[in-house]
């Protein structure tokens, strides 16, 4: 059952994002397992990063506010463009991001298991066999496992095509944040 939910999450993102690359699937799974803990080592830097990123963005209410990166929606990406379009408070978002990042998440075994599910989806006859190289997926898996499943950035094609701008939050923190500001809490 859990394997099917992980596969469904991967397939949903593969369908939604035309430029999704192997590294973007890796980032998706990494965020689903570990949340955002790797992103906040310095609160001042996190605030400056958020402020600078938001200065460059054009608010967009058409983009979904909350997007699941976990098979059971326990971790979400809060997209910044719709957050800004709804006059979201950056201080409140930063506080929520820091609280969420401080929570312990996931383990290496779960990441390895989820990567194995992705790998199986790329085998001949499976849904992602024609989209991703099974050999490359296996190689990246071995390399990342040796690196203790370290965090990564989105691929350049994904960045250029989709221009991701979000913060990763646990679901409860995200819902509290958006409901306190009377925003739509629908998760895609």
Helices and strands as residue ranges (DSSP letters): H 2-16, H 22-34, G 37-39, H 43-55, E 66-68, E 75-79, H 80-85, H 90-102, H 108-121, H 134-146, H 156-162, E 166-170, H 171-180
